[in-house]
């Protein structure tokens, strides 16, 4: 059986990784789910060039991009190892770094099979929401706070 065919049959639990308390808790929950299902755990970390893709395209530097990717790989290994050090590991753990603008985009790009279970990162509130200018009114969308 080819690797592609095997990957389509093997269930995977894909989780976005952030180096935060919530991110580590989500990684632990995903690892527990992967153990329960006998699935492969795929921790995903997004990285992008300093200043963003638009700035990078104005002056591309493959050496810098490679360096940023290597740092992302090291960070992912550090977070996964540190978080799951005391946990019973799933059958297999296959960490992946993805060059993407957001963690949600990186996780979505990794999910390819119908058997993939995604532990998507929580969306971050907008700057205006964090500053208290907007609040969500159930059933009415976003409204200006009084």
Backbone as CSV, one residue per row, in Angstrom:
resi,resn,N_x,N_y,N_z,CA_x,CA_y,CA_z,C_x,C_y,C_z
1,UNK,0.840,-1.167,0.000,0.000,0.000,0.000,0.896,1.244,0.000
2,UNK,0.575,2.224,-0.817,1.400,3.425,-0.899,1.221,4.276,0.348
3,UNK,2.169,5.203,0.570,2.111,6.071,1.749,0.864,6.938,1.696
4,UNK,0.470,7.398,0.502,-0.719,8.232,0.359,-1.962,7.440,0.736
5,UNK,-2.056,6.198,0.272,-3.210,5.367,0.601,-3.242,5.062,2.093
6,UNK,-2.091,4.822,2.700,-2.015,4.546,4.132,-2.447,5.774,4.923
7,UNK,-2.011,6.956,4.500,-2.360,8.195,5.196,-3.863,8.431,5.151
8,UNK,-4.519,8.054,4.045,-5.949,8.257,3.922,-6.711,7.321,4.860
9,UNK,-6.154,6.156,5.172,-6.806,5.180,6.035,-6.494,5.450,7.501
10,UNK,-5.293,5.864,7.812,-4.877,6.104,9.193,-5.527,7.379,9.712
11,UNK,-6.290,7.278,10.798,-6.888,8.502,11.342,-5.807,9.413,11.924
12,UNK,-6.014,10.711,11.769,-5.073,11.687,12.312,-5.827,12.692,13.158
13,UNK,-5.172,13.169,14.193,-5.683,14.262,15.000,-4.719,15.415,14.772
14,UNK,-5.224,16.470,14.138,-4.398,17.616,13.769,-4.706,18.757,14.733
15,UNK,-3.651,19.313,15.317,-3.845,20.360,16.321,-2.898,21.524,16.069
16,UNK,-3.443,22.735,16.124,-2.620,23.930,16.027,-1.901,24.157,17.339
17,UNK,-0.617,24.487,17.271,0.209,24.629,18.473,0.588,26.090,18.683
18,UNK,0.331,26.537,19.915,0.777,27.858,20.358,1.506,27.658,21.669
19,UNK,2.524,28.461,21.903,3.268,28.379,23.155,2.566,29.244,24.196
20,UNK,1.430,28.746,24.669,0.659,29.434,25.700,-0.009,28.374,26.553
21,UNK,-0.552,28.773,27.672,-1.223,27.803,28.548,-2.399,27.156,27.824
22,UNK,-3.214,27.958,27.119,-4.357,27.407,26.380,-3.883,26.505,25.245
23,UNK,-2.831,26.925,24.558,-2.303,26.127,23.458,-1.769,24.787,23.927
24,UNK,-1.086,24.778,25.062,-0.547,23.524,25.613,-1.676,22.623,26.097
25,UNK,-2.719,23.207,26.687,-3.869,22.414,27.135,-4.559,21.765,25.932
26,UNK,-4.690,22.519,24.870,-5.313,21.977,23.660,-4.459,20.848,23.075
27,UNK,-3.146,20.997,23.109,-2.247,19.939,22.628,-2.414,18.677,23.468
28,UNK,-2.531,18.840,24.783,-2.742,17.674,25.652,-4.073,16.990,25.346
29,UNK,-5.137,17.776,25.129,-6.444,17.195,24.786,-6.378,16.452,23.462
30,UNK,-5.690,17.030,22.490,-5.560,16.381,21.187,-4.762,15.083,21.308
31,UNK,-3.714,15.087,22.126,-2.907,13.878,22.338,-3.747,12.787,22.990
32,UNK,-4.582,13.153,23.947,-5.459,12.177,24.601,-6.440,11.592,23.596
33,UNK,-6.978,12.437,22.733,-7.906,11.967,21.700,-7.201,11.043,20.712
34,UNK,-5.986,11.382,20.328,-5.216,10.531,19.409,-4.929,9.173,20.056
35,UNK,-4.592,9.172,21.329,-4.374,7.897,22.042,-5.647,7.071,22.052
36,UNK,-6.768,7.717,22.382,-8.052,7.026,22.480,-8.446,6.376,21.154
37,UNK,-8.182,7.084,20.056,-8.559,6.594,18.728,-7.481,5.753,18.057
38,UNK,-6.293,5.718,18.640,-5.185,5.035,17.973,-4.756,5.794,16.722
39,UNK,-4.882,7.117,16.779,-4.596,7.980,15.631,-3.198,8.586,15.725
40,UNK,-2.751,9.109,14.614,-1.484,9.840,14.553,-1.756,11.269,15.017
41,UNK,-0.936,11.774,15.914,-1.040,13.159,16.366,-0.174,14.024,15.461
42,UNK,-0.788,15.067,14.883,-0.062,15.977,13.991,-0.128,17.389,14.578
43,UNK,0.860,17.756,15.416,0.929,19.131,15.908,1.433,20.052,14.788
44,UNK,0.754,21.166,14.590,1.088,22.096,13.504,1.435,23.453,14.083
45,UNK,2.546,24.018,13.622,2.950,25.363,14.008,3.075,26.194,12.734
46,UNK,2.436,27.351,12.724,2.526,28.253,11.569,3.694,29.206,11.755
47,UNK,4.342,29.524,10.664,5.384,30.538,10.699,5.264,31.370,9.434
48,UNK,5.714,32.593,9.516,5.757,33.468,8.335,6.973,34.376,8.478
49,UNK,7.423,34.916,7.368,8.593,35.803,7.421,8.340,37.003,8.325
50,UNK,9.389,37.467,8.971,9.275,38.664,9.803,8.767,39.811,8.933
51,UNK,7.742,40.481,9.381,7.159,41.572,8.605,6.051,41.110,7.685
52,UNK,5.865,39.800,7.553,4.793,39.264,6.712,5.238,38.941,5.297
53,UNK,4.370,38.241,4.598,4.659,37.786,3.236,4.822,38.941,2.252
54,UNK,3.981,39.961,2.402,4.041,41.090,1.465,5.409,41.764,1.506
55,UNK,5.918,42.023,2.700,7.238,42.635,2.842,8.327,41.696,2.324
56,UNK,8.198,40.402,2.633,9.201,39.430,2.193,9.286,39.398,0.663
57,UNK,8.136,39.496,-0.010,8.146,39.451,-1.484,8.877,40.636,-2.100
58,UNK,8.984,41.748,-1.370,9.696,42.902,-1.921,11.200,42.668,-1.931
59,UNK,11.701,41.894,-0.964,13.129,41.574,-0.886,13.302,40.143,-0.360
60,UNK,13.023,39.174,-1.208,13.136,37.779,-0.752,14.572,37.395,-0.404
61,UNK,14.701,36.582,0.619,16.003,36.091,1.047,15.831,34.650,1.509
62,UNK,16.098,33.677,0.638,15.900,32.269,0.995,16.667,31.844,2.248
63,UNK,17.839,32.411,2.475,18.613,32.047,3.659,17.866,32.444,4.938
64,UNK,17.289,33.659,4.934,16.514,34.096,6.093,15.262,33.241,6.264
65,UNK,14.583,32.957,5.174,13.380,32.120,5.234,13.720,30.752,5.815
66,UNK,14.825,30.193,5.413,15.251,28.897,5.934,15.534,29.001,7.434
67,UNK,16.161,30.085,7.844,16.459,30.301,9.256,15.174,30.411,10.073
68,UNK,14.183,31.151,9.570,12.905,31.290,10.266,12.198,29.939,10.370
69,UNK,12.275,29.163,9.308,11.648,27.843,9.324,12.342,26.929,10.347
70,UNK,13.675,26.996,10.407,14.414,26.185,11.378,14.049,26.579,12.809
71,UNK,13.889,27.888,13.055,13.478,28.341,14.380,12.079,27.844,14.721
72,UNK,11.202,27.854,13.727,9.838,27.350,13.938,9.868,25.863,14.275
73,UNK,10.694,25.092,13.578,10.834,23.657,13.859,11.334,23.434,15.279
74,UNK,12.328,24.206,15.687,12.882,24.075,17.041,11.827,24.438,18.084
75,UNK,11.072,25.501,17.835,10.022,25.928,18.757,8.943,24.853,18.870
76,UNK,8.536,24.276,17.736,7.520,23.227,17.743,8.005,22.023,18.536
77,UNK,9.235,21.605,18.303,9.799,20.477,19.055,9.829,20.776,20.554
78,UNK,10.219,22.006,20.906,10.292,22.407,22.310,8.913,22.363,22.971
79,UNK,7.907,22.910,22.304,6.559,22.952,22.874,5.973,21.542,22.978
80,UNK,6.105,20.748,21.922,5.544,19.385,21.937,6.245,18.537,22.992
81,UNK,7.555,18.574,23.019,8.323,17.783,23.992,8.007,18.224,25.417
82,UNK,7.997,19.517,25.658,7.716,20.031,26.990,6.301,19.741,27.456
83,UNK,5.353,19.830,26.558,3.950,19.620,26.911,3.625,18.151,27.132
84,UNK,4.171,17.303,26.288,3.814,15.880,26.352,4.843,15.024,27.089
85,UNK,5.810,15.648,27.759,6.882,14.906,28.443,6.343,13.949,29.498
86,UNK,5.310,14.352,30.210,4.778,13.499,31.281,3.537,12.726,30.846
87,UNK,3.147,12.888,29.583,1.948,12.224,29.064,2.324,10.913,28.385
88,UNK,1.352,10.011,28.341,1.524,8.821,27.515,1.314,9.281,26.071
89,UNK,2.277,8.970,25.207,2.212,9.454,23.822,1.269,8.615,22.976
90,UNK,0.672,9.234,21.948,-0.130,8.477,20.987,0.766,7.511,20.207
91,UNK,0.155,6.697,19.355,0.897,5.716,18.557,2.024,6.390,17.768
92,UNK,1.749,7.537,17.192,2.764,8.268,16.423,2.512,9.767,16.562
93,UNK,3.596,10.525,16.577,3.525,11.984,16.619,4.343,12.492,15.448
94,UNK,3.714,13.262,14.571,4.399,13.793,13.390,4.222,15.310,13.329
95,UNK,5.091,16.057,14.019,4.988,17.526,14.009,5.270,18.102,12.623
96,UNK,4.567,19.205,12.313,4.706,19.848,11.006,4.742,21.357,11.198
97,UNK,5.674,22.025,10.525,5.645,23.487,10.472,5.139,23.870,9.093
98,UNK,4.306,24.896,9.050,3.698,25.327,7.793,3.893,26.829,7.645
99,UNK,4.341,27.240,6.483,4.457,28.673,6.203,3.064,29.171,5.843
100,UNK,2.484,29.933,6.755,1.118,30.414,6.585,0.935,31.704,7.375
101,UNK,-0.043,32.486,6.975,-0.327,33.759,7.644,-0.953,33.553,9.019
102,UNK,-1.679,32.435,9.203,-2.327,32.197,10.495,-2.254,30.721,10.850
103,UNK,-2.431,30.440,12.121,-2.421,29.059,12.582,-3.630,28.299,12.030
104,UNK,-4.770,28.955,11.976,-5.968,28.304,11.432,-5.745,27.894,9.976
105,UNK,-5.099,28.758,9.207,-4.789,28.460,7.808,-3.819,27.281,7.709
106,UNK,-2.841,27.233,8.585,-1.866,26.141,8.581,-2.528,24.811,8.916
107,UNK,-3.388,24.806,9.928,-4.097,23.584,10.317,-4.992,23.118,9.174
108,UNK,-5.721,24.041,8.571,-6.612,23.681,7.462,-5.836,23.104,6.286
109,UNK,-4.636,23.613,6.044,-3.852,23.111,4.910,-3.351,21.691,5.148
110,UNK,-3.222,21.292,6.411,-2.757,19.942,6.739,-3.869,18.907,6.683
111,UNK,-5.090,19.330,6.910,-6.222,18.402,6.917,-6.592,18.048,5.483
112,UNK,-6.456,16.769,5.131,-6.723,16.382,3.746,-7.641,15.178,3.624
113,UNK,-7.800,14.419,4.683,-8.603,13.197,4.612,-9.883,13.356,5.429
114,UNK,-10.931,12.658,5.027,-12.183,12.754,5.784,-12.067,12.188,7.206
115,UNK,-11.048,11.367,7.457,-10.860,10.799,8.799,-10.062,11.721,9.713
116,UNK,-9.550,12.831,9.190,-8.781,13.774,10.007,-9.703,14.496,10.986
117,UNK,-9.296,14.529,12.245,-10.017,15.298,13.249,-9.173,16.521,13.551
118,UNK,-9.803,17.679,13.536,-9.065,18.933,13.708,-9.383,19.546,15.061
119,UNK,-8.325,19.864,15.798,-8.436,20.674,16.999,-7.983,22.056,16.558
120,UNK,-8.920,22.817,16.021,-8.585,24.115,15.444,-8.259,25.123,16.531
121,UNK,-7.341,26.016,16.237,-7.032,27.051,17.215,-8.221,27.987,17.363
122,UNK,-8.415,28.465,18.558,-9.487,29.433,18.789,-9.144,30.709,18.033
123,UNK,-10.158,31.291,17.406,-9.889,32.526,16.676,-9.618,33.630,17.676
124,UNK,-8.699,34.471,17.318,-8.352,35.581,18.201,-9.330,36.723,17.958
125,UNK,-9.774,37.378,19.021,-10.658,38.528,18.827,-9.894,39.661,18.152
126,UNK,-10.620,40.471,17.429,-9.983,41.588,16.736,-9.442,42.592,17.745
127,UNK,-8.581,43.465,17.279,-7.997,44.484,18.149,-9.091,45.349,18.773
128,UNK,-10.089,45.749,17.973,-11.158,46.594,18.504,-11.957,45.865,19.584
129,UNK,-12.179,44.567,19.397,-12.889,43.785,20.409,-12.065,43.704,21.681
130,UNK,-10.751,43.447,21.548,-9.891,43.364,22.725,-9.814,44.683,23.472
131,UNK,-9.951,45.794,22.749,-9.901,47.107,23.382,-11.254,47.518,23.964
132,UNK,-12.290,46.704,23.728,-13.602,46.966,24.298,-14.520,47.820,23.458
133,UNK,-14.204,48.060,22.195,-15.054,48.903,21.366,-16.227,48.142,20.755
134,UNK,-16.106,46.841,20.625,-17.166,46.039,20.038,-17.505,44.897,20.967
135,UNK,-18.754,44.508,20.931,-19.141,43.288,21.639,-20.115,42.527,20.765
136,UNK,-20.246,41.252,21.025,-21.112,40.405,20.219,-22.472,40.301,20.887
137,UNK,-23.516,40.633,20.143,-24.874,40.479,20.618,-25.431,39.225,19.981
138,UNK,-25.777,38.201,20.767,-26.266,36.947,20.181,-27.410,37.190,19.204
139,UNK,-27.254,36.595,18.018,-28.283,36.698,16.990,-28.276,37.993,16.218
140,UNK,-27.398,38.936,16.554,-27.415,40.217,15.879,-26.081,40.609,15.284
141,UNK,-25.069,39.749,15.384,-23.770,40.093,14.833,-22.979,40.980,15.773
142,UNK,-22.104,41.781,15.218,-21.245,42.657,16.026,-21.883,44.030,16.128
143,UNK,-21.890,44.569,17.321,-22.501,45.882,17.530,-21.538,46.785,18.281
144,UNK,-21.724,48.059,18.129,-20.884,49.034,18.835,-21.315,49.090,20.293
145,UNK,-20.346,49.014,21.185,-20.649,49.053,22.626,-21.066,50.464,23.034
146,UNK,-21.860,50.554,24.074,-22.316,51.868,24.572,-21.345,52.456,25.541
